[in-house]
Amino acid sequence: MKLFIIGGAGYIGSHIVKLAYENGHEVITLDNLSTGHKDSVLYGKFEYCDIQDSNRLNELFKNYNPDAVMHFSAYSIVGESTIDPYKYYYNNTVGTLNLLKIMIDNDCKNFIFSSTAAVFGNPEYIPIDETHPKNPINPYGKSKLMVEQMLEDFDSAHGLKYVVFRYFNAAGHDKSGKLAERHDPETHLLPLVIQTLNGQRESISIYGSDYDTKDGTCIRDYIHVNDLAQVHLQGVEYLLSGDNGSKVYNLGSGNGFSVKEIIEKVKGITGKDFKVIEDERREGDPAVLIASSKRAKKELGFSPKIDKIDDIIRTLIN
Ligand SMILES: NC(=O)c1ccc[n+]([C@@H]2O[C@H](COP(=O)([O-])OP(=O)(O)OC[C@H]3O[C@@H](n4cnc5c(N)ncnc54)[C@H](O)[C@@H]3O)[C@@H](O)[C@H]2O)c1
């Protein structure tokens, strides 16, 4: 398959580039390097491109004629989205609308979209399945939900077929040690804990210790980035293997760990202590997010290999 991997210079995209290439696919990364790193694109071709740039996108679709597009490019910091919503709606929603238009113009109708647990807002029940009500509580989640809604209309009107994957928390690194999570600023818990462990930060902050959870800190569901990569390939194979309909899947492990538990696990695994500060809550953080991935398991054969949190943490430490 010839795959456009948009946002392939980012954390998750770069892991997909590697796995897709290793599976014999032709991979072309399109990225504007706003949060990604060119040296994370270890395989295939790299094309500098902003998804807002219709002319450049058109030129690339005409040159390569890809079989499918995997779309990872977005801004994804919840707190930032609450203070600068324009940035999020413009890049995540308007940018994707532009991309979809160019895809239809070029008769490319297979699309994989990175969505998020943030489309659900505060859960009404746990674990969260695909039919759970969608009431996002921050512009980031809203910007992604709007794309999900646009996709339904592009399918009805133009026959665009898509698989939406809503990830909960992607974590870990590829065991080659060649790829890493390198967000700047970093806002994800596990890389922040590792930075603290390494002495790159003085302390790790816990944002909110008064949530209605067992130890008062937020509970999240972690999925290893290589398991995410694998199920994306299964998704694109599903789309290209016949006249298959569009699908939406939640992806997680089905297990939740609190912020305090993760910190204690890292301390336990490494035998090292570090400074932890209890800070104020951040705006837009639901107390508990745990996925039900039953549908992906049943329909796509999603089968995480690194499904124990200790093993996910070890891939970061190693
Ligand atoms: N990391 C997670 O835990 C997580 C959880 C749920 C959903 N997601 C979604 O997964 C996707 C990838 O996340 P990530 O953590 O790898 O993020 P990332 O910031 O590491 O990667 C995003 C990539 O997209 C590129 N990009 C951004 N805007 C662009 C534009 N206008 N044109 C071209 N390229 C552009 C960036 O340069 C970067 O390489 C995002 O859509 C995010 O919303 C991530």
The ligand as an SDF file (V2000), in Angstrom:
LIG
                    3D

 44 48  0  0  0  0  0  0  0  0999 V2000
   -0.4460   11.3610   22.4410 N   0  0  0  0  0  0  0  0  0  0  0  0
   -1.6140   10.9220   22.8980 C   0  0  0  0  0  0  0  0  0  0  0  0
   -1.6920   10.3340   23.9920 O   0  0  0  0  0  0  0  0  0  0  0  0
   -2.8820   11.1210   22.0750 C   0  0  0  0  0  0  0  0  0  0  0  0
   -4.1050   10.7410   22.6450 C   0  0  0  0  0  0  0  0  0  0  0  0
   -5.2630   10.8910   21.8760 C   0  0  0  0  0  0  0  0  0  0  0  0
   -5.1910   11.4040   20.6050 C   0  0  0  0  0  0  0  0  0  0  0  0
   -3.9950   11.7970   20.0870 N   0  0  0  0  0  0  0  0  0  0  0  0
   -3.9590   12.3390   18.7180 C   0  0  0  0  0  0  0  0  0  0  0  0
   -2.9620   11.6340   17.9950 O   0  0  0  0  0  0  0  0  0  0  0  0
   -2.3540   12.5000   17.0340 C   0  0  0  0  0  0  0  0  0  0  0  0
   -0.8500   12.4440   17.1830 C   0  0  0  0  0  0  0  0  0  0  0  0
   -0.4850   12.8270   18.5100 O   0  0  0  0  0  0  0  0  0  0  0  0
    1.0410   12.9550   18.9340 P   0  0  0  0  0  0  0  0  0  0  0  0
    1.0900   12.8140   20.4080 O   0  0  0  0  0  0  0  0  0  0  0  0
    1.8750   12.0820   18.0800 O   0  0  0  0  0  0  0  0  0  0  0  0
    1.2940   14.4890   18.5730 O   0  0  0  0  0  0  0  0  0  0  0  0
    2.6100   15.1960   17.9700 P   0  0  0  0  0  0  0  0  0  0  0  0
    2.4700   16.6480   18.2760 O   0  0  0  0  0  0  0  0  0  0  0  0
    3.8350   14.4940   18.4270 O   0  0  0  0  0  0  0  0  0  0  0  0
    2.4440   14.9520   16.4060 O   0  0  0  0  0  0  0  0  0  0  0  0
    1.6500   15.7550   15.5670 C   0  0  0  0  0  0  0  0  0  0  0  0
    2.4070   15.9550   14.2520 C   0  0  0  0  0  0  0  0  0  0  0  0
    1.5720   16.7020   13.3600 O   0  0  0  0  0  0  0  0  0  0  0  0
    2.3310   17.7620   12.7690 C   0  0  0  0  0  0  0  0  0  0  0  0
    1.4060   18.8560   12.4250 N   0  0  0  0  0  0  0  0  0  0  0  0
    0.6570   19.6030   13.2740 C   0  0  0  0  0  0  0  0  0  0  0  0
   -0.0690   20.5070   12.5770 N   0  0  0  0  0  0  0  0  0  0  0  0
    0.2140   20.3100   11.2580 C   0  0  0  0  0  0  0  0  0  0  0  0
   -0.2110   20.9280   10.0430 C   0  0  0  0  0  0  0  0  0  0  0  0
   -1.0620   21.9600   10.0440 N   0  0  0  0  0  0  0  0  0  0  0  0
    0.2830   20.4630    8.8680 N   0  0  0  0  0  0  0  0  0  0  0  0
    1.1710   19.4210    8.8600 C   0  0  0  0  0  0  0  0  0  0  0  0
    1.6220   18.8180    9.9640 N   0  0  0  0  0  0  0  0  0  0  0  0
    1.1500   19.2510   11.1560 C   0  0  0  0  0  0  0  0  0  0  0  0
    3.3550   18.1360   13.8350 C   0  0  0  0  0  0  0  0  0  0  0  0
    4.4900   18.7870   13.3310 O   0  0  0  0  0  0  0  0  0  0  0  0
    3.6930   16.7570   14.4360 C   0  0  0  0  0  0  0  0  0  0  0  0
    4.7460   16.1320   13.7180 O   0  0  0  0  0  0  0  0  0  0  0  0
   -2.9730   13.8780   17.2530 C   0  0  0  0  0  0  0  0  0  0  0  0
   -3.9870   14.0630   16.2940 O   0  0  0  0  0  0  0  0  0  0  0  0
   -3.5650   13.7990   18.6500 C   0  0  0  0  0  0  0  0  0  0  0  0
   -4.6760   14.6350   18.7810 O   0  0  0  0  0  0  0  0  0  0  0  0
   -2.8400   11.6690   20.7960 C   0  0  0  0  0  0  0  0  0  0  0  0
  1  2  1  0
  2  3  2  0
  2  4  1  0
  4  5  1  0
  4 44  2  0
  5  6  2  0
  6  7  1  0
  7  8  2  0
  8  9  1  0
  8 44  1  0
  9 10  1  0
  9 42  1  0
 10 11  1  0
 11 12  1  0
 11 40  1  0
 12 13  1  0
 13 14  1  0
 14 15  2  0
 14 16  1  0
 14 17  1  0
 17 18  1  0
 18 19  2  0
 18 20  1  0
 18 21  1  0
 21 22  1  0
 22 23  1  0
 23 24  1  0
 23 38  1  0
 24 25  1  0
 25 26  1  0
 25 36  1  0
 26 27  1  0
 26 35  1  0
 27 28  2  0
 28 29  1  0
 29 30  1  0
 29 35  2  0
 30 31  1  0
 30 32  2  0
 32 33  1  0
 33 34  2  0
 34 35  1  0
 36 37  1  0
 36 38  1  0
 38 39  1  0
 40 41  1  0
 40 42  1  0
 42 43  1  0
M  CHG  2   8   1  16  -1
M  END
$$$$
